[in-house]
Amino acid sequence: MLEALIFVVFPFCMVFAAISDMLSMTIANRVSVLLVATFAAVAPFTGMDWTTYGWHFAAGFLVLVITFAMFALGGMGGGDAKLLSATAVWMGMSMELIQYVFYGALLGGMLTLFIVFYRGSPLSSITGTNIFLRHFADRKAGVPYGVALGVAGLMVFPSTPLALWALSRFVTG
């Protein structure tokens, strides 16, 4: 049961955040709440010691402080800040968190470049009414950074402590 929660909730939230940001330029608060609540409920039953458990929440809080400052300065959206912070709780103070931030920044930069070129191309006027591409084509819209964060989260997830624990349970039976 715990394995199923781990293998379903995190990937679902990453995909949902990416798609909802693409479609509506918003990431619902419930995505971040579900991520944090699921981690909080599941992690103690995976054999994670309380110190490590606390460090995972410290990672989320640290990322929240940094991303809130970036949000206040207009450098990122509020949904992106909350998603980054909730995902950091799953990663903990680890190389996975560094990889997640790095991949998110790299993919976000690539997405931004794509959007800039797409908005300047004739293709945007032809395909810009498509439900998935309309915000990419809209010159007044920002960048749906949740797409990059969702993909980055899915890339790093297999090496997170909870995913490794769940995978080991399948291997050892």
C-alpha positions in Angstrom: 0.0 0.0 0.0 2.7 2.5 0.9 4.6 1.6 -2.2 1.6 2.3 -4.3 1.2 5.7 -2.7 4.8 6.5 -3.3 4.8 5.4 -6.9 1.4 7.1 -7.7 1.2 10.3 -5.8 4.5 12.0 -6.6 4.5 11.2 -10.4 0.8 12.1 -10.6 1.4 15.5 -8.9 4.3 16.3 -11.2 2.3 15.4 -14.3 -0.8 17.3 -13.0 1.3 20.4 -12.2 2.9 20.4 -15.6 -0.4 20.0 -17.5 -2.4 22.4 -15.4 0.3 25.1 -15.8 0.4 24.5 -19.5 -3.4 24.8 -19.7 -4.2 27.5 -17.2 -0.9 29.1 -16.2 -1.7 28.0 -12.6 -0.6 25.2 -10.3 -3.3 24.5 -7.7 -2.4 24.7 -4.0 -3.8 21.2 -3.6 -0.9 19.7 -5.6 1.7 21.1 -3.1 -0.5 20.2 -0.1 -0.9 16.6 -1.4 2.8 16.2 -1.9 3.7 17.4 1.6 0.9 15.5 3.3 1.7 12.3 1.5 5.4 12.5 2.4 4.5 13.4 6.0 2.2 10.4 6.3 4.3 7.8 4.5 7.9 8.6 5.3 7.9 7.5 9.0 6.7 4.0 7.9 9.6 3.5 5.5 12.2 3.3 8.2 13.3 6.9 7.8 14.7 8.1 11.1 13.3 11.2 12.7 16.4 13.3 12.1 16.3 12.6 8.4 12.6 13.2 8.4 13.1 16.6 9.9 15.9 17.5 7.4 13.4 16.7 4.6 11.1 19.4 6.0 14.0 21.7 6.5 14.8 21.4 2.8 11.3 22.3 1.9 11.3 25.3 4.2 14.7 26.5 2.9 13.4 26.3 -0.7 10.2 28.0 0.3 12.2 31.0 1.8 14.3 31.3 -1.3 11.4 30.9 -3.8 9.1 33.2 -1.8 11.8 35.9 -2.0 12.0 35.3 -5.8 8.2 35.5 -6.0 8.2 38.8 -4.1 10.7 40.2 -6.5 8.6 39.0 -9.5 11.1 36.4 -10.5 8.8 33.4 -10.3 5.1 32.5 -9.9 3.6 31.6 -6.6 2.5 28.1 -7.8 6.0 27.4 -9.0 7.5 28.5 -5.6 5.1 26.2 -3.7 5.7 23.3 -6.1 9.5 23.6 -5.8 9.2 23.7 -2.0 6.8 20.7 -1.8 9.0 18.7 -4.1 12.1 19.6 -2.0 10.4 17.9 1.0 10.5 14.7 -1.0 14.1 15.2 -2.0 15.5 16.3 1.4 18.9 17.9 1.8 20.5 15.8 -0.8 22.1 15.6 -4.2 18.6 14.8 -5.6 17.5 18.3 -4.5 20.5 19.8 -6.3 19.8 17.7 -9.4 16.1 18.7 -9.3 16.9 22.4 -9.1 19.5 22.1 -11.8 17.3 20.1 -14.1 14.4 22.5 -13.4 16.5 25.5 -14.3 18.0 23.8 -17.4 14.6 22.6 -18.7 13.0 26.0 -17.7 15.7 27.8 -19.7 15.1 25.5 -22.7 11.3 26.0 -22.4 11.8 29.8 -22.3 13.9 29.8 -25.4 11.4 27.5 -27.2 8.6 29.9 -26.2 10.4 33.0 -27.4 11.2 31.4 -30.7 7.7 29.9 -31.0 6.0 33.3 -30.2 8.1 35.0 -32.9 7.3 32.4 -35.6 4.4 32.2 -38.0 3.6 28.8 -36.5 2.3 30.4 -33.3 -0.5 32.1 -35.2 -1.5 28.9 -36.8 -1.3 26.6 -33.8 -1.9 29.3 -31.1 -5.5 28.4 -30.6 -4.7 24.8 -29.6 -5.6 24.3 -25.9 -2.1 23.1 -25.1 -0.3 25.8 -27.0 -2.4 28.9 -26.5 -0.3 30.2 -23.5 2.9 29.3 -25.3 1.7 31.5 -28.2 0.4 34.4 -26.1 3.0 37.1 -26.0 1.5 38.6 -22.8 1.6 35.3 -21.0 4.5 34.2 -18.9 6.3 30.9 -19.0 4.5 27.9 -17.6 7.5 26.9 -15.5 5.5 24.1 -13.9 6.1 22.1 -17.1 9.9 22.2 -16.5 9.5 21.5 -12.8 7.2 18.6 -13.4 9.6 17.0 -15.9 12.6 17.6 -13.6 10.7 16.0 -10.7 10.0 13.0 -12.8 13.6 12.7 -13.8 15.0 12.8 -10.2 12.1 10.9 -8.5 13.6 7.4 -9.1 16.6 8.2 -7.0 14.7 9.8 -4.1 14.8 8.0 -0.7 11.1 7.0 -0.8 11.2 5.8 -4.4 14.3 3.7 -3.6 12.6 2.3 -0.5 9.5 1.4 -2.4 11.6 -0.2 -5.2 13.5 -2.3 -2.7 10.3 -3.6 -1.3 9.3 -4.9 -4.8 12.7 -6.5 -5.3 12.9 -8.2 -1.9 9.2 -9.1 -2.1 
